[in-house]
Amino acid sequence: MTETTLCFPLRSRDVDGGAAGDGEPTGTDEVLLIEKRRGLGAGWYNGPGGKLEAGETPRECAVRETREEVGLEVDPAALEKAGELEFVLDGTEHTFCHVYRTRSFAGEPTASEEARPEWIPVGEVPYDRMWDDDYLWLPGVLEGRTVAGEFRFEGGTPLDEADFVDHDLEWDVDLEANSDDRNP
Ligand SMILES: Nc1[nH]c(=O)nc2c1ncn2[C@H]1C[C@H](O)[C@@H](COP(=O)(O)OP(=O)(O)OP(=O)(O)O)O1
């Protein structure tokens, strides 16, 4: 079983979305996604993230992976735990993933060998170019909800070539209370 993280940086963007020429600004949220260039899920969009290193907490991992993949400096204390997802392959737990979101970061996203970053309006997330399970949980996470889920795949390794067969989801769970991954 591999322990991993995903981090979804969010920003508000003011656009003039009001009726013709009324000048009223309306906010549109954008999420920083990456087009992953290698590893599991290469070629698909996801949040920055990856595997925990020895001795690292999930929160530390999310900060490090976001820095390494897109050069964004995320404030660990402001990372909000948004999800705990279990990916099961052929009846065996394959990956446990800690999901975070944040509005607190510094720097400009830049491409690396692992990832090409892109700010995308939350209503335009390309679910057809992501893992098959993402459309089930990511919209709620981007709206500010918390989720615990189990997603079952079948068909042998690698996980990103297996078939997504079914899932269980629980919304608005108290993740900080259940987890050993608390704010530092
Ligand atoms: N079904 C799924 N849906 C999803 O959205 N993300 C998934 C997923 N299964 C795995 N992931 C993500 C979680 C994690 O961020 C990433 C793990 O991929 P890898 O094992 O390739 O790690 P990376 O190569 O990115 O990490 P490092 O090797 O530590 O840099 O894939």
The ligand as a MOL file (V3000), in Angstrom:
LIG
                    3D

  0  0  0     0  0            999 V3000
M  V30 BEGIN CTAB
M  V30 COUNTS 31 33 0 0 0
M  V30 BEGIN ATOM
M  V30 1 N -7.5870 6.9100 -8.7110 0
M  V30 2 C -6.8920 8.0160 -8.5210 0
M  V30 3 N -7.4700 9.2330 -8.6520 0
M  V30 4 C -6.7640 10.3790 -8.4780 0
M  V30 5 O -7.3320 11.4640 -8.6030 0
M  V30 6 N -5.4470 10.3940 -8.1610 0
M  V30 7 C -4.8580 9.2340 -8.0190 0
M  V30 8 C -5.5220 8.0050 -8.1810 0
M  V30 9 N -4.6080 6.9930 -7.9530 0
M  V30 10 C -3.4310 7.6200 -7.6750 0
M  V30 11 N -3.5860 8.9590 -7.7030 0
M  V30 12 C -2.5590 9.9810 -7.4880 0
M  V30 13 C -2.2290 10.1840 -6.0390 0
M  V30 14 C -0.7820 10.6350 -6.0930 0
M  V30 15 O -0.6910 12.0400 -6.1040 0
M  V30 16 C -0.2600 10.1100 -7.4220 0
M  V30 17 C 0.7290 9.0250 -7.2040 0
M  V30 18 O 1.3570 8.8480 -8.3940 0
M  V30 19 P 2.8330 8.2810 -8.4460 0
M  V30 20 O 2.8840 7.0280 -7.6600 0
M  V30 21 O 3.2630 8.2890 -9.8720 0
M  V30 22 O 3.5590 9.3490 -7.6670 0
M  V30 23 P 4.4760 10.4630 -8.2430 0
M  V30 24 O 5.4070 9.9220 -9.2560 0
M  V30 25 O 3.6300 11.6140 -8.6800 0
M  V30 26 O 5.1500 10.7850 -6.9240 0
M  V30 27 P 6.6600 10.7330 -6.6020 0
M  V30 28 O 7.2300 9.5150 -7.2930 0
M  V30 29 O 6.6420 10.6550 -5.1030 0
M  V30 30 O 7.1250 12.0630 -7.1400 0
M  V30 31 O -1.3760 9.6130 -8.1390 0
M  V30 END ATOM
M  V30 BEGIN BOND
M  V30 1 1 1 2
M  V30 2 1 2 3
M  V30 3 2 2 8
M  V30 4 1 3 4
M  V30 5 2 4 5
M  V30 6 1 4 6
M  V30 7 2 6 7
M  V30 8 1 7 8
M  V30 9 1 7 11
M  V30 10 1 8 9
M  V30 11 2 9 10
M  V30 12 1 10 11
M  V30 13 1 11 12
M  V30 14 1 12 13
M  V30 15 1 12 31
M  V30 16 1 13 14
M  V30 17 1 14 15
M  V30 18 1 14 16
M  V30 19 1 16 17
M  V30 20 1 16 31
M  V30 21 1 17 18
M  V30 22 1 18 19
M  V30 23 2 19 20
M  V30 24 1 19 21
M  V30 25 1 19 22
M  V30 26 1 22 23
M  V30 27 2 23 24
M  V30 28 1 23 25
M  V30 29 1 23 26
M  V30 30 1 26 27
M  V30 31 2 27 28
M  V30 32 1 27 29
M  V30 33 1 27 30
M  V30 END BOND
M  V30 END CTAB
M  END
